[in-house]
Amino acid sequence: MSYNVAIIGATGNVGRELLEILSEREFPVGEVYAIASRRSLGTEVSFGNKTLKCADLEQFNFSKCDIALMSAGGDISKEWAPKIAAKGCVVIDNSSAWRYDVDVPLVVPEVNAGAVAGYTKKNIIANPNCSTAQLVVALKPLHDAATIKRVVVSTYQSVSGAGKEGMDELWTQTKGIFVTDPPTPEKFTKQIAFNVIPHIDVFMEDGSTKEEWKMVAEIKKILDKKIKLTATCVRVPVFVGHSEAINIEFEKPITADEAREILREAPGCLVIDKPEDGGYVTPVECVGDFATFISRIREDATIENGLNIWVVSDNLRKGAALNTIQIAETLINRGLLKQAA
Ligand SMILES: NC(=O)c1ccc[n+]([C@@H]2O[C@H](COP(=O)([O-])OP(=O)(O)OC[C@H]3O[C@@H](n4cnc5c(N)ncnc54)[C@H](OP(=O)(O)O)[C@@H]3O)[C@@H](O)[C@H]2O)c1
């Protein structure tokens, strides 16, 4: 059995990664359609050893598709996901447009695969924010073992999280600085080359940013509504790969050795943790990988039942495209995805 798949946003960072992962894994694809805006009509994108020409979202007939993997931004998702879903095509959306809708499951398959069954209310499933996906993959096995009460997380998020324009801006500013061209911030609010910016997405009334709020709301929906989380989200001059320094307070005692053993066995996790030079993972090393890497596991003696961990993952993969495809695979493996006529 095979399924016809539409990739919406196929010319973007996440869309290109979706095409690559779809061809890498044994996903039962029939036809694959690359879709972007009218600007990209006819633009060629790679799918394995084939080349696909992009179609225009507004002109495309979705009734021939079984599943649409969508990564074209929140406004496009808000408008188009319900229209596509109404054609009988299941939408798995990467934007934040549907994540907090009670009738839309928000899924990280290693954590709450069973939630996919709820997709039938709107025919839409949401993929979490990139920083949340790697966070919950690392926290779920620890929560099962010792029950998490509170999490304090600081993120170090790469520019690819802001789309292809974010990557271009870091590249242009970095080159410019070497020839003494003054950096001109456009996509980011301040200079990103050789700098860090403690501001991702818009500010909320309480002084936090929307990116920080998303982590709070999403951990509750995916993992456990009782967990308290506070976040500081920071953009750093790294092209791909998000890092997180995470402090966790548990209800029950758990040692660093116990946590290391639990995480070694946990789905999606890869522990690289030696207290020596290079015995940890940095973002450049995780690019193109499927895993959520965990390093620097150690006890926090300043609180009862506390641990610190360092978590790194490819934001375009586990943070977006890989998770989206894992959701689609979950639907298929559970016999929940119907084929178009
Ligand atoms: N990057 C990450 O780490 C990450 C992680 C999780 C979720 N997401 C979410 O995924 C989405 C895409 O992110 P990205 O990083 O791939 O962005 P991107 O590199 O800027 O790509 C945006 C894509 O959307 C398409 N698009 C824009 N306007 C469109 C329109 N009117 N109709 C049809 N297609 C349109 C673009 O097509 P054209 O080339 O034709 O303009 C392009 O293919 C965003 O909602 C983002 O929040 C990203």
The ligand as an SDF file (V2000), in Angstrom:
LIG
                    3D

 48 52  0  0  0  0  0  0  0  0999 V2000
   13.0220   25.8560   10.9180 N   0  0  0  0  0  0  0  0  0  0  0  0
   12.6840   25.2120   12.0270 C   0  0  0  0  0  0  0  0  0  0  0  0
   13.5350   24.7960   12.8680 O   0  0  0  0  0  0  0  0  0  0  0  0
   11.2450   24.9270   12.2840 C   0  0  0  0  0  0  0  0  0  0  0  0
   10.9350   24.0250   13.2870 C   0  0  0  0  0  0  0  0  0  0  0  0
    9.6050   23.7820   13.5690 C   0  0  0  0  0  0  0  0  0  0  0  0
    8.6430   24.4310   12.8380 C   0  0  0  0  0  0  0  0  0  0  0  0
    8.9780   25.3050   11.8530 N   0  0  0  0  0  0  0  0  0  0  0  0
    7.8950   25.9710   11.1200 C   0  0  0  0  0  0  0  0  0  0  0  0
    7.8590   25.4950    9.7770 O   0  0  0  0  0  0  0  0  0  0  0  0
    7.4120   26.5350    8.9130 C   0  0  0  0  0  0  0  0  0  0  0  0
    8.4100   26.7400    7.7880 C   0  0  0  0  0  0  0  0  0  0  0  0
    9.6840   27.0250    8.3090 O   0  0  0  0  0  0  0  0  0  0  0  0
   10.9820   27.0580    7.3830 P   0  0  0  0  0  0  0  0  0  0  0  0
   12.1040   27.1870    8.3440 O   0  0  0  0  0  0  0  0  0  0  0  0
   10.9980   25.9450    6.3930 O   0  0  0  0  0  0  0  0  0  0  0  0
   10.7630   28.4600    6.5860 O   0  0  0  0  0  0  0  0  0  0  0  0
   11.4030   28.9620    5.1910 P   0  0  0  0  0  0  0  0  0  0  0  0
   12.7350   28.3340    4.9710 O   0  0  0  0  0  0  0  0  0  0  0  0
   11.3040   30.4340    5.2280 O   0  0  0  0  0  0  0  0  0  0  0  0
   10.4060   28.3960    4.0640 O   0  0  0  0  0  0  0  0  0  0  0  0
    9.0690   28.8340    3.9540 C   0  0  0  0  0  0  0  0  0  0  0  0
    8.3280   27.9970    2.9190 C   0  0  0  0  0  0  0  0  0  0  0  0
    6.9630   28.4230    2.8990 O   0  0  0  0  0  0  0  0  0  0  0  0
    6.5880   28.7040    1.5440 C   0  0  0  0  0  0  0  0  0  0  0  0
    5.5830   29.7670    1.4700 N   0  0  0  0  0  0  0  0  0  0  0  0
    5.6770   31.0340    1.9160 C   0  0  0  0  0  0  0  0  0  0  0  0
    4.5550   31.7330    1.5650 N   0  0  0  0  0  0  0  0  0  0  0  0
    3.7710   30.8590    0.8820 C   0  0  0  0  0  0  0  0  0  0  0  0
    2.4990   30.9740    0.2520 C   0  0  0  0  0  0  0  0  0  0  0  0
    1.8080   32.1360    0.2380 N   0  0  0  0  0  0  0  0  0  0  0  0
    1.9670   29.8770   -0.3490 N   0  0  0  0  0  0  0  0  0  0  0  0
    2.6560   28.7110   -0.3710 C   0  0  0  0  0  0  0  0  0  0  0  0
    3.8690   28.5410    0.1830 N   0  0  0  0  0  0  0  0  0  0  0  0
    4.4120   29.6070    0.8070 C   0  0  0  0  0  0  0  0  0  0  0  0
    7.8890   29.1720    0.9080 C   0  0  0  0  0  0  0  0  0  0  0  0
    7.7430   29.0740   -0.5130 O   0  0  0  0  0  0  0  0  0  0  0  0
    8.4580   30.1640   -1.4980 P   0  0  0  0  0  0  0  0  0  0  0  0
    9.8900   29.7200   -1.6040 O   0  0  0  0  0  0  0  0  0  0  0  0
    7.6850   29.9860   -2.7480 O   0  0  0  0  0  0  0  0  0  0  0  0
    8.2970   31.5040   -0.8620 O   0  0  0  0  0  0  0  0  0  0  0  0
    8.8720   28.1620    1.4980 C   0  0  0  0  0  0  0  0  0  0  0  0
    8.7760   26.9410    0.8050 O   0  0  0  0  0  0  0  0  0  0  0  0
    7.2010   27.7560    9.8170 C   0  0  0  0  0  0  0  0  0  0  0  0
    5.8440   27.7890   10.1950 O   0  0  0  0  0  0  0  0  0  0  0  0
    8.0630   27.4550   11.0040 C   0  0  0  0  0  0  0  0  0  0  0  0
    7.6180   28.1100   12.1680 O   0  0  0  0  0  0  0  0  0  0  0  0
   10.2620   25.5580   11.5560 C   0  0  0  0  0  0  0  0  0  0  0  0
  1  2  1  0
  2  3  2  0
  2  4  1  0
  4  5  1  0
  4 48  2  0
  5  6  2  0
  6  7  1  0
  7  8  2  0
  8  9  1  0
  8 48  1  0
  9 10  1  0
  9 46  1  0
 10 11  1  0
 11 12  1  0
 11 44  1  0
 12 13  1  0
 13 14  1  0
 14 15  2  0
 14 16  1  0
 14 17  1  0
 17 18  1  0
 18 19  2  0
 18 20  1  0
 18 21  1  0
 21 22  1  0
 22 23  1  0
 23 24  1  0
 23 42  1  0
 24 25  1  0
 25 26  1  0
 25 36  1  0
 26 27  1  0
 26 35  1  0
 27 28  2  0
 28 29  1  0
 29 30  1  0
 29 35  2  0
 30 31  1  0
 30 32  2  0
 32 33  1  0
 33 34  2  0
 34 35  1  0
 36 37  1  0
 36 42  1  0
 37 38  1  0
 38 39  2  0
 38 40  1  0
 38 41  1  0
 42 43  1  0
 44 45  1  0
 44 46  1  0
 46 47  1  0
M  CHG  2   8   1  16  -1
M  END
$$$$
